[in-house]
């Protein structure tokens, strides 16, 4: 290509004994794609040397330059050169394809550096840790991410390849980190139009981390660029199972559906490969479909019948209690709890049956369950006090009775029981210690019972 030269000024001061000399240098070609751009507009520091397609600014062998200066280099030309066939695919590659989320096909940044802005002069920590990768491999990955961000895809590819080789040589065992490296390198292949190698790297990444979103998106785009529409369709549908909000996948499914109908006719679905079922653990944004009217009606009818059955069982239990048939009542209340295990009143009712049957441990357990559901339930405290009395745990019995009287000082049964258990507690302590601890007893009594001391 013929070049014209226009003047750009660089001043080099040379000092000697006789004074200063200013040297003016002009070496900036114009013409071609970037003929009208200033160095600042081009973002390449005035270096107008043409680069091969898809190789970024420095080419594949300029590691030393990229390592130290890649963060202020420009993109080396328009990124339109690296567009996949459809505009929506480019949106996915640039990370702008999701509704309210960021499914980027740009180099994965997890643990890869610190940026301060979106411009080319941002500060990046190339030594930032990356998962379980050792520092040399972390730096390679961070350099690859930075080169990718700056549009130097071939150089980024080399960095990721070196990191993958280093991973293999060091014998690491971190599938997640290796998956990211393959996925990032696949993004470089995709940007450079190398769909076949992109597919291979994405497949390797998915073998390491099944149902990983970015490798699936990139492989789907690569399949589509090769017109392998059935496989692209399967990958896009799998992506939507993982994250329903990826708009580019929706658009691609609609587009490919039309192509497959034209290609295979109305039976196009029968010719598709099997679409894998994504486990719930891998799904990121599940969208619950609202239940139909029939489902809602069936649920309501089931709940109504369950309530009728529950009420009938509870009433039967209450009737048995009135008749003193506590074993029969206990069975009815147990059936109630199978239907409604969070019903506090059933636990206190069954606790009463256990008390009457002198099964004090079970009575205490039911009262404990009731108090977990209703921490201030007065019946549960009183009946647990009776269970503790039956178990001869007079101190716990006294504590529960005092709780009842604190809630309602007019419960005469609790007051009477507290007087009785206080005597029992005194006797128990007297037998254990021959009297010295008798003076502790008044501390456990409410004011109206201190006369008993």
Protein Blocks (a to p, Z undefined) as FASTA:
>chain_A
ZZdddddddddddddfkbccddddddbdeedjllmpcfklnonnopacdcdehkajnojm
lmmmmmmmmmmccehiafklmpcfblklmmmmnopabghiacdfbdcfehpaccfbjbfk
bccdfkbcehjbcfklmmmmmmmmmmmmnopamlmmmmmmmmmmmmmmnopacfklmmmm
mmmmmmmmmmnopaklmmmmmmmmmmmmghifklmmmmmmmmmmnopaklmmmmmmmmmm
mmmmlmklmmmmmmmmmmmmmmnommlmmmpccdddddfklpmbdcdddddfklmmmmmm
mmmmmmmmmmmmmmmmmmmmmnopaklmmmmmmmmmmmmmmbmklmmmmmmmmmmnopak
lmmmmmmmmmmmmmmlmklmmmmmmmmmmnopaklmmmmmmmmmmmmmmlmklmmmmmmm
mmmmmmmmmmmnoommmmmmmmmpcfklmmmZZ
